[in-house]
């Protein structure tokens, strides 16, 4: 009796077993095209800033003879000192710094308090009130500018930094929304455990919620600082005394005096006004992106 043996089945080589380096050419071209588009968009966005920096090192003769030249010839490093001394930029820097610091500190406190109430303390009409509060973000500042000015005049805060600091601290719908999203992502079990241990609402807020959402608050602080530092409309309407001017407002006055004469000085002054917030954004950009991406996961 003879036995027959079947030959082993021939395994066909599938496309899934191809090495990872054998990527289809079409996919490589597609990825390369996307990178080229992103690179071109990035260069287009950074081009005005590069032009500003290069122009800030140009002298007046070069600006008059060849205003379209790219590189300074020669490099003039005195524009920054001349721009700083032309107007009281030191005082304006001090005003902007302390106004920004107070607004950031106060905003973090008030927005997290309101956000904790909306996120964790149930009360009748909380959702409707939160929607109405967010609707305030949709109203342009220009619409409420006239009644806001009359209100500040009645209080006596016109030509005072209080008109810039207090309203910014008390009303920040975007900050409340963002802080609420951060708080909603915190597990409720942490608060329940603290309540079992006898912790009050205030202690839970201060010792449980705030330390947990600290990375998100860092992003909110940077966003608030950028908005406070770059605020131009309200200081323009409310401030009259030069010693109270902020950096954007003094920069506008500087451009009115020297804009038609020496663009090098104007660009140097502009670079001086941009540098602090540029450094703050570069330091915290990763935190901003991660926090904004995470904030949408815990909300409902």
Secondary structure by P-SEA (a helix, b strand, c coil): cbbbbbccccccccccccccccccaaaaaaaaaaaaaaaaaaaaaaaaaaaaaaaaaccaaaaacccccccccccccaaaaaaaaccaaaaaaaaaaaaaaaaaaaaaaaaaaaaaaaccccccaaaaaaaaaaaaaacccccaaaaaaaaaaaaccccccccccaaaaaccaaaaaaaaaaaaaccaaaaaaaaaacccaaaaaaccccccaaaaaaaaaaaaaaaaaaccaaaaacccccccccaaaaaaaaaaacccccaaaaaaaaaaaaaaaaaaaaacaaaaaaaaaacccccc
